[in-house]
Amino acid sequence: MYATQPLMQPPPPGPGKSPMVPLLAMGMVVGLAGAAVGIALWLRASGDLDDAEAQIADRNEQISQLEEDLGVAQTEAGDLETQVGELETQISELQGLGADAESMQACLDALNTFFDTAPDSAEEDAALIVVESDCAGWIS
């Protein structure tokens, strides 16, 4: 009769896809996304660090300039204090000269008064007493 042809049977079920494959794929995607985010954050932090270092360098320059300016100002202040001391000394000397000038003028006025009086009179004796008191430091 007729020859029978063998029927093809489906292959035996072999090792199929494991349920772990989709989980591993998801884990890999999450890991890659995390790595990308980590790199982005690191680059941003690195940029912020560079900016902060530049700001620190600028501030250090400003601080050193201010310290230099402070040193110059302190030197100038010391010079000004010395000048003030010298001026105060000169003022004291001038005040002393002014007092001497006033004393000398009083002596000269007393001498003028003495010479304007009549000789051997009571006014001459009174004027002589004034001359002796006003000219005590000027006439020895």
C-alpha atoms as one frame of an Amber mdcrd trajectory, in Angstrom:
protein
   0.000   0.000   0.000   1.154   3.205   0.494   4.376   3.914   2.136   4.072
   5.973   5.178   6.108   8.982   5.580   7.405   9.721   8.903   5.741  12.683
  10.463   8.026  15.392  11.679   7.610  16.001  15.211   8.466  19.237  16.870
  11.831  19.265  18.486  11.868  18.227  22.015  11.605  21.082  24.405  15.160
  22.085  25.141  16.553  24.511  27.477  14.305  27.528  26.990  14.831  31.068
  28.025  15.398  31.335  31.665  13.189  33.756  33.615  16.437  35.373  34.783
  17.282  36.770  31.318  14.721  39.612  31.434  15.733  40.385  35.015  19.394
  40.494  34.066  18.580  42.691  31.063  16.662  45.105  33.290  19.495  45.092
  35.796  21.958  45.877  33.033  19.809  48.798  31.798  19.469  50.148  35.330
  23.222  49.741  35.873  24.052  51.580  32.645  21.622  54.382  33.544  23.191
  54.621  37.016  26.664  54.750  35.509  25.587  57.518  33.126  24.070  59.508
  35.986  27.189  58.913  38.090  29.465  60.133  35.300  27.290  63.202  34.758
  27.346  64.016  38.478  31.092  63.448  38.670  31.703  65.765  35.695  29.496
  68.426  37.276  31.220  68.067  40.643  34.602  68.181  38.928  33.604  71.415
  37.189  32.322  72.856  40.475  35.603  71.877  42.106  37.575  73.622  39.383
  35.414  76.733  39.816  35.881  76.630  43.594  39.653  76.254  43.206  39.714
  79.240  40.838  37.716  81.292  43.339  40.067  80.265  46.137  43.072  81.310
  44.046  41.434  84.692  43.345  40.620  85.185  47.024  44.178  84.251  48.003
  45.486  86.907  45.591  43.078  89.462  47.067  44.106  88.537  50.605  47.816
  88.851  49.817  47.185  92.227  48.135  45.210  93.400  51.179  47.983  92.216
  53.508  50.512  94.139  51.424  48.285  97.232  51.484  47.884  96.831  55.251
  51.661  96.731  55.698  52.048  99.898  53.642  49.248 101.599  55.591  50.823
 100.615  58.916  54.172 102.020  57.778  52.490 105.245  56.692  50.612 105.416
  59.989  53.896 105.058  61.875  55.426 107.837  59.762  52.404 110.053  60.392
  52.586 109.388  64.137  56.257 110.423  64.068  55.340 113.597  62.190  52.548
 114.334  64.676  55.021 113.945  67.537  57.457 116.316  65.819  54.681 118.853
  65.201  53.563 118.656  68.833  57.157 119.306  69.907  57.370 122.286  67.569
  54.050 123.616  68.873  55.304 123.306  72.439  58.492 125.130  71.490  56.496
 127.868  69.752  54.206 128.200  72.752  57.281 128.487  74.936  58.661 131.143
  72.597  55.314 132.926  72.734  55.449 132.921  76.524  59.045 134.177  76.347
  57.988 136.896  73.915  55.168 137.965  76.233  57.547 138.022  79.189  60.101
 140.026  77.221  57.431 142.477  76.071  56.305 142.975  79.677  59.929 143.642
  80.673  60.369 146.145  77.827  57.121 147.912  78.761  58.259 148.108  82.396
  61.651 149.529  81.277  59.927 152.127  79.057  57.732 153.137  81.965  60.811
 153.350  84.249  62.718 155.557  81.803  59.680 157.793  81.270  59.494 158.631
  84.981  61.295 161.536  86.612  64.567 160.636  88.314  64.569 160.219  92.086
  60.779 160.261  92.283  58.229 157.966  93.914  57.042 156.901  90.449  60.603
 155.912  89.561  60.841 153.755  92.688  57.485 152.070  91.868  58.552 151.568
  88.230  61.860 150.072  89.423  59.966 147.505  91.519  57.869 146.583  88.415
  61.058 146.319  86.317  62.655 144.022  88.892  59.604 141.704  88.942  58.882
 141.756  85.174  62.526 141.508  84.078  63.678 138.965  86.683  64.447 136.353
  84.043  65.910 138.796  81.529  68.220 140.994  83.589  70.753 139.479  85.921
